[in-house]
C-alpha cells in the first residue's frame, strides 16, 4: 500500500468526522463512575465506521474493531470488569476526580484533544487506503497506536476547554447523541473547531506527518528484513 502524501489539506472541517470523538471525550464529564466509561466506549467504537461512511470507503472489520478499542487496555470497559484490582483503582480515582469537578473538566479537555486526533488520524488512514480489505492493516494499526501515544495535545487545548465550557446537561446531550446520532445533536459544538480550523489543521497535519514517517520507516524495515531473509535462504 502506498505511503500517504504528507503535503495534504483536509478537504473541510466536516463535523461528522469529529462528532463521535467529541461525545467520547465529553463522556468523562458524566458524574457516575462506570456509566461514563460505558458511554465513552459506545462513542469510541462508532468513530471508525462513521468516518468510513462519511468518506464512502470500505474498512476491514478487524481494523474497525481494533480502532474502536482504547489505548489503555486495563481501563477499557472489559478490562475494568475483568480485573478486580484495576476496577477498584478506577472507581476510587473516578469518584475522587468527580467530587473535585475541576479535575473532571481537566480530564475531559485532555480526552477531547486525544479523541480529535484519533478521529483525524483514522480519517487520514482511510483516505490513504490503509484500512481497506487487502491492505496491511496490522502495520497501519501498529503505527497509528504509537503515534497517538506521542501526540502533542497542547495546540488543541484551548478549543477543547471552550467546547467543554459550552456543554450543559452532558448526560441528556449524550443520551440524545446515542439515540439520534452524534453529528446532528452536537452540531453547535462543532462551531468551536470550525472557527479555529487553521490552528486545528496545523496540529493535525503534524500528527499525519508523524504517521507517514513512521509508516514509511516500518515499510522500509520490513523490506530490509525480507531482503536479508531472501539472501540467507539462497545461501
Residue pairs with C-beta under 8 A, 6 or more apart in sequence:
1 128
1 129
1 130
1 135
1 136
1 140
2 128
2 129
3 128
3 212
3 215
3 216
3 219
4 124
4 125
4 127
4 128
4 130
4 208
4 211
4 212
4 215
5 212
6 208
6 209
6 212
8 205
8 208
9 201
10 120
10 123
10 201
10 204
13 190
13 193
13 194
13 197
13 200
13 201
14 54
15 183
15 186
15 187
15 190
15 193
15 194
16 50
16 51
16 54
16 183
17 50
17 51
17 54
17 119
17 120
17 123
18 116
18 119
18 120
18 190
18 193
19 50
19 177
19 181
19 182
19 183
19 186
19 187
19 190
20 43
20 44
20 46
20 47
20 50
20 119
20 182
20 183
21 43
21 44
21 47
21 112
21 115
21 116
21 118
21 119
22 112
22 115
22 116
22 163
22 182
22 186
22 189
22 190
23 39
23 43
23 174
23 177
23 178
23 182
23 186
24 39
24 40
24 43
24 44
24 47
24 111
24 115
25 108
25 111
25 112
25 113
25 114
25 115
25 116
25 160
26 108
26 111
26 112
26 163
26 164
26 167
26 170
26 173
26 174
27 36
27 37
27 39
27 40
27 43
27 111
27 174
28 36
28 40
28 104
28 107
28 108
28 111
29 36
29 104
29 105
29 108
29 164
29 167
29 170
30 36
30 39
30 170
30 171
30 174
31 98
31 104
33 90
33 91
33 94
33 95
33 98
34 80
34 91
36 94
37 75
37 76
37 77
37 80
37 90
38 77
39 174
39 178
40 111
41 70
41 76
41 77
42 178
43 174
43 177
43 178
43 182
44 68
44 69
44 70
44 115
45 68
46 68
46 182
47 67
47 68
47 115
47 118
47 119
47 122
48 59
48 63
48 64
48 67
48 68
48 122
48 131
49 59
49 64
50 182
50 183
51 119
51 122
51 123
51 126
52 58
52 59
52 64
52 126
52 131
55 123
55 126
55 127
57 126
57 127
57 129
57 131
57 132
58 132
58 133
59 126
59 131
59 132
60 131
60 132
60 133
60 135
60 137
62 137
63 131
63 137
63 140
63 141
64 131
66 137
66 141
67 122
67 131
67 141
67 144
69 76
70 76
71 145
71 148
71 149
73 79
74 80
74 83
74 86
75 86
75 90
79 86
80 86
80 87
80 90
81 87
96 103
97 103
97 104
97 107
98 104
105 161
105 164
108 160
108 164
109 157
109 160
109 161
109 164
110 153
110 157
110 160
112 156
112 160
112 163
112 164
113 153
113 156
113 157
113 160
114 148
114 151
114 153
116 156
116 160
116 193
116 200
116 204
117 148
117 151
117 153
117 156
117 203
117 204
117 207
118 148
120 204
120 207
120 208
121 144
121 147
121 148
121 204
121 207
121 208
121 211
122 131
122 144
124 207
124 208
124 211
125 131
125 140
125 144
125 211
129 135
130 136
130 137
130 140
130 215
131 137
131 140
139 215
139 218
139 219
139 222
140 215
142 218
143 211
143 214
143 215
143 218
144 211
146 214
147 207
147 210
147 211
147 214
150 210
151 207
151 210
152 203
152 206
153 160
155 199
155 200
155 202
155 203
156 199
156 200
156 203
158 196
159 192
159 193
159 196
159 199
159 200
162 192
163 189
163 192
163 193
166 188
166 189
166 192
167 173
167 189
173 185
173 186
176 185
177 185
177 186
193 200
